[in-house]
Structure formats: C-alpha cells, structure tokens
Amino acid sequence: MPISIIDEFKIRRLEVLDESGEADAELMPPFDGNEIKKIFERIILARTFNQRALSLQREGRLGTYASILGQEASQVGSAIAFEQSDWIFPSFRETGVLLALGYPAWQLFRYWSGDERGMSAPDGLNIFPMSVPVGSQIPHATGTAMAMKIRGAKSASAVYFGDGASSRGDFHEALNLAGVFKAPAVFLCQNNQWAISVPRHLQTAAKTIAQRAFGYGIEGIQVDGNDVFAVYRATKDALNRAKSGQGATLIECFTYRLDDHTTSDDSSRYRSAEEVEEWKKKEPLIRLRLFMKKKGLWTQAYEDGVAGNALSEIDKAISQAENYPPPDKADIIRFTNARLTLRQKKELKTLGWEK
C-alpha cells in the first residue's frame, strides 16, 4: 500500500522594514506620518522607562528588574494592534506593552519596588497582572478567549511569553484547547534567543517555534521581532482572524534580549560579547529612525524633544511612585489566602496588626 500524505504545512516569515530602513510598500500598514511618530514616541518612552528602572535598581530603589532593551518593537508593535475590549495577559517582561496601552508608569515602578498594588489595572484597561511564573498565564488567555466566544463577544485575548515558556506544559495545553475550540486567542512568543542561560536550540529541535502551531490546528507565523511594522501587521491579522471566528494564531517574534535576563543575572557567563554586538546593529529603534529619516519624519531636534518629554514623564512617575503611601504590612498575611486561617489570625494578633 503506498504511503499517502495527510497534510503539509509551510512556515511563513513576515518582514516589512529591513535593517537599512526600507519598507515593503505592499506589506506596509496604512500608517500616516503622525501615527508613525506616535509609534516612535512609544518606543522612546519604553526605552526611557527601562533605562531609569535599571538605574533605580542599582541604587537599591527597585527590586529585581527584567530589561526590555532590544524587544521594544515586539512589544509596542503588537500593543497598538489591540482594541480596548481585548484582554491582555503579560509575562514579567512586558513593560513596553503596558506603557503602549496607557498603563500608568508610576504603578509599574510601584510594582517593581515590590508593591503588588502596582498591578491593579485602572478601569478601562483589560490587563491581567504580570506573570512571574514561567508560562502559567498562557492557559488563562485560552480560557478567557473561550469565555468570550461563548458570550458572543467580538473580542480576543492575547498572551505574551518567552521562548523558554514554549517548553512548558501550560503552553501545549493552552494551544491544544485553543485549536479544538477555535478560541479567539493570539499567542505572542517573544523569542529573544535566551531563556535565562538556555539557548533557543535547546528549547526545541524544530526550525521555528511558530511551526508548533500546526500540531494543534492553529495558524503559526514567524515575524522579524525587531520590525515594528511586521509585528503590528501580524498581530492585527491574527486579531481579525480570531474575531471573525477563524481561531487562534501563534506569532513568533524573532528578536533578541540585549541585556541580562534580569538585574540578578550575568549573561556574559553564557553568551559572547560578539553575539550581543551583532544583534545591537539590528535593534528596532535604529531601523525605524532610518525609515523616518527617509520619509522626512525624523530630525535630531525632533528626537531630542521626544526624549526630553519622555524623561520628564518618567521622572514624574518615579516621584509619584516613591511618594505613594506604602502598603499595610498586614497585607502580607491578610491576602495570602482567600480566607484567613486560624494560624494567620493568631499571627496578626501577635504582631499587633489585627484590625
């Protein structure tokens, strides 16, 4: 009996803006000059927050912090594709996503200083708290998408995670359910090449992370994660598919983590300086700046003004965060469980924290 082919798949890679600042006219999203400037300004704001957070951590004014340097296009490009009714599930490295969606910077500084109240999203922002456990937020996005489908809502959920999380069972379970039930979900993998010290090639023997989607019957695509226009287009297309009943999409943003995994890490122990320097030449701000310059949208004076405004905004946020009343010390006990145990009640009484 001859062998028959049941199915075949191809891995698509989307690129719009190359490293020289040239864009593919057919693939370029229909942004006008002001919209492109807003994208640039959001990237500058995210990078300014990042720089300040790293400085504050070194001064002992923040706890451990996860840098987003080099990944701003993946974050801002995807964030601007969402509608207000969509639900967002970030990992711990999505500061740029939250800022692009209008999340208050001062609350993010509170969060990174150890105050969980910083993750209490303001009204109008459907953003769940950042997930520090690797991959545990992915099934939540699938469940939320299924709930919206049952309710008949024309909304989608989107979840962010790294290449390391794609090796977790949570990832596979979430994609499997999304495929079976055609959940309106978008899975955004920021493949920054390193899961702490574990390189990408030790996560999977497959050529891409995107191709894993086909095992679960959903769409998969790899995009140049340093190309803000490609990330936006892929995310927007995935959201349109989700909301029109065509199911979920896995987007692999092929990018690079230019800094250490967190401020507690020393990446020089496991990767070469030469590798980092090569990726610095590909970082997203360089090519966007080149593109804007060719279109007459960028001048040094313009960028200096944007950077100055961003610095002023972030410094005001730092002041607001550091002058915000600290949380009640009793909260560390009071909110550990849904209901206080007898032991916790005793602890509160012994410490004099009973209300």
C-alpha positions in Angstrom: 0.0 0.0 0.0 1.5 3.4 -1.0 2.2 6.0 1.7 -0.2 8.9 1.4 0.3 12.5 2.6 -2.4 13.6 5.1 -1.3 17.2 5.4 1.6 19.6 4.8 2.5 22.9 6.2 4.8 25.8 5.5 6.3 28.3 7.9 5.8 31.9 6.8 8.1 34.7 8.0 6.9 38.3 7.8 9.3 41.2 7.2 8.2 44.7 6.3 11.1 47.0 7.4 14.6 45.9 6.7 17.8 46.9 8.6 18.5 49.8 6.2 15.1 51.4 6.8 13.5 50.3 3.6 9.9 49.1 3.8 8.0 46.8 1.5 5.2 49.0 0.1 2.8 46.2 -0.4 3.1 44.9 3.2 3.5 48.3 5.0 0.5 49.0 7.2 -1.5 52.1 6.3 0.0 54.4 8.9 0.2 58.2 8.3 3.1 60.3 9.4 1.6 61.2 12.8 0.8 57.6 13.6 4.4 56.6 12.8 5.7 59.3 15.1 3.4 58.1 17.9 4.9 54.6 17.5 8.4 56.1 17.6 7.5 58.1 20.7 6.1 55.0 22.5 9.3 53.1 21.8 11.3 56.0 23.2 9.1 56.1 26.3 9.5 52.4 26.9 13.3 52.7 26.5 13.4 55.6 28.9 11.4 53.7 31.5 13.8 50.8 31.0 16.9 52.9 31.5 15.5 54.6 34.6 14.4 51.3 36.1 17.9 49.8 35.7 19.4 52.8 37.4 16.9 52.7 40.2 17.6 49.0 40.8 21.3 49.7 41.0 20.6 52.4 43.6 18.6 50.0 45.7 15.3 51.8 44.9 13.8 49.0 42.9 13.9 45.2 43.3 15.0 42.8 40.6 14.0 44.1 37.2 13.7 42.5 33.8 15.0 44.7 31.0 13.2 45.0 27.7 16.1 46.5 25.7 16.0 45.3 22.1 12.5 44.0 22.3 10.5 47.3 22.0 9.3 46.6 18.5 7.8 43.3 19.5 6.0 45.0 22.4 4.9 48.3 21.0 4.1 46.9 17.6 1.8 44.3 19.0 0.2 46.5 21.7 -1.0 49.1 19.2 -3.0 46.5 17.3 -5.4 45.8 20.2 -8.8 47.2 20.8 -10.0 48.4 24.2 -12.2 45.3 24.6 -9.4 42.8 24.1 -7.8 41.1 27.1 -4.0 41.1 27.7 -2.0 38.6 29.7 1.6 39.7 30.1 4.6 37.9 31.4 7.2 39.7 33.6 9.0 41.3 30.6 6.1 43.3 29.0 6.7 46.8 30.4 6.7 48.2 26.9 3.3 46.6 26.1 1.7 48.1 29.2 3.1 51.6 28.6 2.0 51.5 25.0 -1.5 50.6 26.2 -1.6 53.6 28.5 -0.8 51.8 31.8 0.4 54.4 34.4 4.2 54.4 34.6 4.1 55.2 38.3 2.2 52.0 39.0 4.8 50.0 37.2 7.5 51.5 39.3 5.5 50.6 42.4 5.2 47.0 41.2 9.0 46.7 40.6 9.6 48.1 44.0 7.7 45.1 45.4 4.2 46.6 45.8 1.6 44.3 44.2 -0.9 47.2 44.1 1.0 48.4 41.1 -0.6 45.6 39.1 -4.1 46.7 39.8 -5.1 47.9 36.3 -7.0 51.1 36.0 -10.6 51.0 34.8 -10.8 50.6 31.0 -7.6 48.5 30.7 -8.3 44.8 30.4 -4.8 43.8 31.5 -4.1 41.0 33.9 -1.1 41.2 36.3 2.3 40.4 35.0 3.1 36.6 35.4 6.4 35.8 37.0 5.9 32.0 37.0 7.0 30.9 33.5 4.1 30.1 31.2 1.4 29.9 33.8 -0.6 32.8 32.2 -1.0 31.1 28.8 -3.9 28.8 29.7 -5.7 31.8 31.3 -5.7 33.5 27.9 -7.2 30.5 26.2 -9.9 30.2 28.9 -10.8 33.9 28.6 -11.0 33.6 24.8 -13.3 30.6 25.1 -15.5 32.6 27.6 -15.7 35.5 25.2 -16.7 33.1 22.3 -19.4 31.6 24.5 -20.8 35.1 25.3 -20.7 36.1 21.6 -18.3 39.0 22.3 -16.3 40.3 19.3 -13.1 40.4 21.3 -9.9 38.4 21.6 -7.3 37.6 24.2 -3.6 37.9 23.8 -0.8 36.4 25.9 2.9 37.1 25.9 5.6 34.7 26.8 9.2 33.9 26.0 10.8 31.1 24.1 11.5 29.3 27.4 7.8 29.1 28.2 7.2 27.3 24.9 8.7 24.2 26.6 6.2 24.3 29.4 3.2 22.1 29.6 1.0 25.2 30.1 1.9 26.3 26.5 0.9 23.0 24.9 -2.3 22.6 26.9 -3.4 26.1 26.0 -2.7 25.8 22.3 -4.4 22.4 22.2 -7.6 23.7 23.8 -7.5 26.9 21.6 -7.2 24.7 18.5 -10.0 22.3 19.5 -12.5 25.1 20.4 -11.3 27.7 17.9 -10.7 30.1 20.7 -10.2 33.8 19.7 -6.7 34.0 21.1 -3.4 35.3 20.0 -0.2 33.7 21.4 2.7 36.1 21.2 6.1 34.4 21.8 8.9 36.8 22.2 11.7 34.6 21.1 14.7 36.6 22.4 17.0 33.6 21.9 17.8 33.0 25.6 15.7 31.6 28.4 18.0 32.9 31.1 21.1 30.8 30.1 19.4 28.2 27.9 19.8 29.0 24.2 16.9 28.7 21.7 18.2 25.5 20.1 17.8 23.6 23.4 14.1 24.6 23.6 13.1 22.6 20.5 14.7 20.7 17.6 12.2 22.3 15.3 13.5 25.0 13.0 11.0 27.5 14.4 8.7 27.9 17.4 6.0 29.1 15.0 5.6 25.7 13.4 4.4 24.2 16.7 1.1 25.8 16.0 0.3 23.3 13.2 0.4 20.4 15.6 -2.6 22.0 17.3 -4.5 23.0 14.2 -4.0 26.7 14.5 -2.1 29.3 12.4 1.5 30.0 13.0 3.8 32.7 11.7 7.3 34.0 12.5 7.9 37.7 12.2 11.0 39.8 12.4 10.6 40.9 16.0 12.8 44.0 15.6 10.5 45.3 12.8 7.7 47.2 14.5 5.5 47.3 11.3 5.8 43.5 10.7 4.8 42.8 14.3 1.8 45.1 14.1 0.6 43.6 10.8 0.9 40.0 12.1 -0.9 40.9 15.3 -3.6 42.8 13.6 -4.2 39.9 11.1 -4.3 37.4 14.0 -6.8 39.5 15.8 -9.0 39.8 12.7 -8.9 36.1 12.3 -9.8 35.5 15.9 -12.7 37.9 15.9 -14.1 36.5 12.7 -14.3 33.0 14.1 -11.3 31.6 12.4 -9.5 30.6 15.6 -6.2 31.3 17.3 -2.7 32.2 16.0 0.8 31.7 17.3 3.1 34.5 16.5 6.9 34.0 17.0 8.6 37.4 17.3 12.2 36.6 16.4 14.1 39.2 18.4 17.0 39.4 20.9 17.4 40.3 24.6 20.3 42.8 24.6 20.6 43.0 28.4 20.9 40.4 31.1 17.9 38.2 31.8 17.2 40.3 34.9 19.3 42.5 37.1 20.2 39.3 39.1 21.8 37.7 36.0 25.2 38.0 34.4 24.8 37.0 30.7 28.5 37.2 30.0 28.8 33.8 31.6 26.9 32.1 28.9 26.9 34.2 25.7 29.6 36.0 23.8 30.1 39.8 23.6 30.4 39.4 19.8 26.9 37.9 19.6 25.4 40.8 21.5 27.2 43.4 19.4 25.9 41.8 16.2 22.3 42.0 17.5 22.8 45.6 18.6 23.1 46.5 14.9 19.6 45.0 14.3 17.8 46.6 17.2 14.4 48.2 16.4 15.0 51.9 17.0 17.9 52.1 14.5 15.8 50.9 11.5 12.7 52.8 12.5 14.8 56.0 12.8 16.3 55.3 9.3 12.9 54.8 7.8 11.5 58.0 9.3 14.5 60.0 8.2 14.0 58.9 4.6 10.3 59.9 4.9 11.1 63.3 6.3 9.6 62.4 9.7 12.8 62.5 11.8 15.3 65.1 12.8 17.7 65.1 15.7 15.9 68.0 17.2 12.6 66.1 17.0 14.1 63.0 18.7 15.8 65.2 21.4 12.4 66.7 22.1 10.7 63.3 22.3 13.5 62.0 24.6 13.2 65.1 26.8 9.5 64.7 27.2 9.8 61.0 27.9 12.4 61.6 30.6 10.2 64.3 32.2 7.2 62.0 32.2 9.1 59.1 33.6 10.8 61.1 36.3 7.4 62.5 37.4 6.2 58.9 37.6 9.2 57.9 39.8 8.4 60.8 42.1 4.8 59.8 42.3 5.6 56.1 42.9 8.2 56.8 45.6 5.8 59.2 47.4 2.9 56.9 47.3 1.8 55.6 50.8 3.4 52.1 51.4 1.1 49.1 51.7 -0.2 47.9 55.1 2.3 45.5 56.5 -0.5 43.2 57.5 -1.4 42.6 53.8 1.5 40.1 53.6 -0.6 37.8 55.8 -4.1 39.1 55.1 -4.0 38.3 51.4 -2.1 35.1 51.3 -5.3 33.0 51.3 -8.9 33.8 50.3 -9.8 33.3 53.9 -7.6 33.8 57.0 -6.6 30.6 58.7 -6.6 30.3 62.5 -2.8 30.5 62.4 -2.9 33.6 60.3 -5.4 35.2 62.7 -3.1 34.4 65.5 -0.1 35.9 63.7 -2.0 39.1 63.1 -2.9 39.4 66.7 0.6 38.5 68.0 2.1 41.2 65.7 -0.5 43.8 66.7 -1.7 44.0 63.1 -5.2 42.9 63.9 -7.9 45.4 62.8 
